[in-house]
Amino acid sequence: MLIELASHNDDIRRLLDKGFALRYDSEYLVVRDIPYLDANKALQVGTIVTKLVFVDKVHVQQQDHQIFFAGAVPYGLDGNPVPNLGGGTASLTLEKTDVAVQRSFSNKPASGRFPDFFAKIEHYLNLIGGPAISLHGFNPYTFRVDHDVVGNSVFKFRDTLTSRAEIGDLAALFKDEVIAIIGLGGTGCYILDFMVKTPVKEIRGFDGDFYFVHNAYRSPGHLDEQDLGKAKADVYQRRYDNFRHNLKLKQTYIDGTSAADLGGVTFAFVCVDKGSARAGIFDLLIKLGIPFIDVGMGLNRKEGPLAGTLRATYYPADEAAAVRDMQLAELADHPDDVYRAQVQISELNAMNACLAVLRYKQLRGFYLDKQAPFHMLFDTAGLKLFGQEGP
């Protein structure tokens, strides 16, 4: 019901888009995560509840300028109760029992009536929560919504970006996609970061290695000391688990015996830096008929500073063997590769991941594709992108 209300009432939508933790309950709008100070200036968190008056089945308006509040008396920075709140003790029966209304507040604006719910909630947030935000830096815009509001979305938070941009039809292109990311190293972890925020049905990630300090220098997100020495798959599973459903990262290497791990996969990203490992993965993906993009990076110090090329190559399911035979990707090992000694190049890893994900989204119709190349090379010295059409 909340999403339906937001789609028909601009003020409710604006509250959602700003990040208020909204809920619809028993014809009331419930706004959680409202900070306030107690008598000792300690941070507390309460909830605003306000009556919705239905004009018809989907349009609502305010009953009056008052609100209910689940929480104790809010205090100001001077150690006194926030003035001019009026109201008094009150109770209210809601369907969900985690919010217990204790009082009501009445602070009428100069005009006598708030223009809409957005203005009303912002007004009371400033009165009740302003001191707590100032003293403790609490952010009330948590984007926290109930799982039943999110519905069957793969995301655990409402995807406000898609709704704001009005590209829901394009986002729906990914609803049946099962993505495999083979290798969660420097480039693979950036692809993971991008794909976590893409509404694909499922993401599977595979890497048998462990997470150390040097990995943090070329991966998105924060460095948590407890992650060091843990399996990369476990680190990234924990890092992104609160963002989306159907994220399945596994501590294993993919090789010719891994067909079961890739069952149902519709597209794969290959992000390994060993040619011999890449060769076995290619053979398996080609055998299974899974289209994929392989990424690679070649750097050198011939002129002092690092220079080289980033590569992203698309292997269509029906022509993957032919593209492989073009030998665009290294299928043998080169142990003296400069890449292995120079790890603080996160911007190149991210750029390589961008090339791969952009091409994938073109293939699915999200981005316009004007005969984009199947083989892309980005020259870091000249900042130029070269493409080869075909295959």
N, C-alpha and C positions, 0 to 999 in steps of 0.2 A: 504493500500500500504506500509506503514512503516514496518509492521510486515513481509510482504513478502520480502521487501528489506533486513531486518535484517536476514532473514532465508537464503539468498543467498549471503550476503556480510558480511564477518566476522568483518570488521571494524565498520559497522553500528550496528551489534549485540553487539559488545564490548561497544560501546557508550551507548546503551540501558541498558545493564547489569550493567554498572557502575553507572547508575542513571541519566544521562543527560535527560533533559526534551525535547525530540525530537518530531518533527512533519514533515510530508512530505507535501509540498505545492507547486504546480505549478512547479514541477521539481527542487525544491530547498529543501535542508535539513535545517530545522529551529531548532535552539537550544536555548530554552528560559532559564530564570532564571540564566543569566550571571551577576554577581555582578560587580559594578565598583564604583569608587569614583568621585564625582563632585568636582568643584573648592573649595568647603568648606569642603571637606573630608567627606561629608555625603554619606551614602550608597544609591546607585541607582541600579536598576536592568534592564538590557537590553537583547537583543537577537542577536545571531550570525546567519547569513543566508549565505549559501554557495551553489553554483551551483552543481547540479548532472548531469554528462554526462552519458547517458545510452549507455552501450556497446551492450546490447540486452534488452529484456523485463524486466529482473530482476537483471542484474549486472550493477553497476555504477562505475565511476571513477571521479577523480577531473578534473576540467577545468584548474585551475591554483592554485597558492598559496594564492590568495586574498580571502577576505570575505566581506560581507556587515554587517552593524551593525545598529540595531534599538536602539538608545539611544544617549545621548549627548557625548561630548568629555570626555574620561576617564582620570582621574588624578592619579598621583602617591602619595606616602607618603610624598614626598618633596613639595607637593603643586603645582607642575608643570604638564602639560599634559604628559601622558605616551609617551616617546620618541620612534622614529623609527617605528611608525605605518603607516606612509605614507598615501596614499589614499586622500580622500576629500569628499565633500558633494555628495550624491547620492540618488536616489530614485528607488523604485522597486515596481512593482504591484504584490501583492500576493492575493490569493483567500480569505484568512481569514484576516479580517481587523483589528484584535487586535494587529498585528505587523506592524509597520510603519518604514521602512528603512529610515535612515537619512544620512548615510555616508558609505564609504568603507574604508577598511584598507589593507595595503600591507606590510607584513613583511616576507621577503623570508628567509627560513632556509639556513644554510651554504651549504647544498647539492644542493640547488636550487629548490628542490621540496620535498614536504612532502610524506612519503611513503604510507600514507593512510589517510582516514578521521579522524580516531581516533587520530593520531599524530597531525593532523592539528587543530582539535578543542581543544585538550589539550594545544597546543602551544599558541593559541590565548586566551584561558581561563587564562593561567598563566600571559600573558602580560596585558590583560585588567582587569581581576578579581583578580590577585594576591594581589595587595594593599588592596582591599576591604575585601578579605578573611582574610588577616593578621590583619587588623584594627578592623573589625566588626565580624569576625568569621562566616561569611555567608557560608552556605553549598550549593554549586551549584548542588549537586547530589540529586535532589528532587524526581526522579522517576515519575515526573508528565507527564502524557500522556493524550491526548484527549479521551473523552468517545467513540468516533467513532473508535478510534484505538483499544481500549480494546474490542469493539464489544459486543458479547453476553455473555462475561465472567461475573461471579458473583462478581468478584473483580473490584474495582474502580481504581486499579493500575495494570499494567501488571505483571503477575506472573512470574518473572524472575527466581525464584528458581526452578520451574518445568522445564522450558526450559533449564536451565543450567545443571540440573541433567539428562535431557532426560528421564523423567518419565511421559510424557504426557499421555501415554496409561493407566498408573495406576491411574493418577488423574481423568481420564474420568470415572472411576468406580463409582464416587460419583455424577455424573451429574443429576441423577434422585432422589437423596436422600432428603427427607424432615425430618429434625431432630427436636425433641422436647427435651428441657432441662427443667426438672421440678424441680425447686428450684435453685436459683441463689446465694446461700450462699457460704461458703468457698470453697467447692469442685466444686459446680455447676458453679461458675464464672470462675474457671480455665478450666473446660470443655468448657465453652463458648469461652474463649480465644483461645483454641486449634481449636475448630470447626470453628470459624470465619475465620481462615486461611486455612481451608479445603474446596475444591471446591464443597461442597454440594449445591444442588439447593436452599434450603431454611432452615433457622434456626428459630425456634420458642422457646422463653424462657418465663417461667412463674414463678412469685414470687410476693406475695402480701405484702412483708415486705419493710421497708425503710432502707436507707443507712446511717450508722453512722460511727464514727471514728473507732470503733472496727472492722467494715467490711473492712476498708482500710488496716488493718494489716493482713488480709488473703484474699487479692484479688490482681490480677495483675494490673499494671498500676499506674498512679500517683494519688495523693490525691488532688482534687480540692475542695476548701472550699465551693464553690457554690453547690457541690453535697450533702453536709451533710443535712440530713433530707428529701431528695427527695426519691421518690420510686426507689428501686433497678433497676427495669425494665427501668425506664427513664434514670438513671445514665449510665447503660451499653449500652443502645440504643445510647445515645449521644457519648459515648466513642468509639464505634466501627462503627458508622454510616458512617464515611468517608472511611472505609476500604472495605466494600462489600455491594452488593445489597441483597434484600430478607432477611433482618434481622428484625424479628418481635417479640419484647419483650413486654410482657403485664403484668400489675400489677394486678395479680389475683392468687388465689390458685386453683390448680387442685384437683378436687374431683369427686365423682361418677356422678355429673351432668355436667361434662365438656366435653362430647363427641364431641360437635361441635368444641371446640378449637383444638381437635386432628385429625380432619378430614384430610385425605391425608397424615398423618405422617407415615413414613416408619420405623423409629427407634426412641427410646426414651432413655434418661438418667434420672434416678430417683435419686435426690440428696436432700433428705429431712431428717431431724434428729428426726422427731416425728414418732414413730411406728404406731400410729393410722392413721396419714395422709398417711403413706406409704401403709398401708393395703387398704385404699380406692383407692389409685392410682393404686396399683397392680390389684385390681378387675376390674377397668376400662380398663386398658391396655390389660388385658387378654380377656375381653369381646370384645374389638375392634380388637383383633388379631395383636397387635403391639408388635414386639420383643423389649426387653429393657435390659439395664444393670442398676442394682441398686448398689449404693456405700454406704459405711458406715465406721464408725470409732469408736473404743472403746479404751479408755485410762484410766489409773489408776496411782496412786502414792503410791503403796504398798511398794516400795523400795526407796522412796524419789523422784528420778527423774521420769519424765513421761515415761510410757511404755505402749504398747498396740498393737493393730492390725488394719490394714487397710483392707477393704474388697471390692471386686468388683465381682458381681455375674451376670451371663448372663441368661436371661429368654427367650429361643426360643419361637416363637409364638405358635408352636404346642405342646410344653411341658412346657409352663410357669406355668400352674396350678400345675403340678407335682413338679416343682422346688419350687414353693411357699409352697407347703405342706411339703417340707423338712425342713422348718423353719430355713433357713440359714440367713434370715434377720429378725430383730426384728419388730414385728407388734403390739407392745404395747409400752406405754410411760414409760420412766424412768427419772423422773424429777431431780434426784440427779446425773445425768451423769456428770463426770468431764469435758467432752468436752464443756459443756455450760459455765463453769467458766474459762477455759483456752483457750483464743481465739488467741493468738499469735503463731500459728502453721501453717503458710502458706506453709512451705515445705511439711507437711503431706497432706494438702489439694491438693497441686500440684501433689504429688506422687499418691494420690488416683485417681485424674483426669487422670494422665498418664496411670495407669492400665486400666481404663475404656476405654479411647480413643484408646490405643493400641489394646485392645481386639476387639473393634468395627471395627477398620481398618483391623484386621486379618479376621474378618467375611466377610468383603467386598472384600477381595483379594488383598489389598494394601500391607500388610505384609504377609510373609510366615506363614502358620498355620500348625504346625506339631502336630495336636491333642491337641491344647491348652486347658487348663482346663476351665470349665464353671464357676467354683467357685475359686476365688483367695484370699489368705490371706497373707498379708505382715506383718511380725513381726518386729516392730521398734527396739526392744532390740538386736536382733541377725542379723538384716538386711537380713532376709531370706524370700523368697517367696515360699509359699506352694500352690499347686493346686489340685483340685479335678476334675477328669474327669467324664464324663457322660453327662447328667443326666441318 
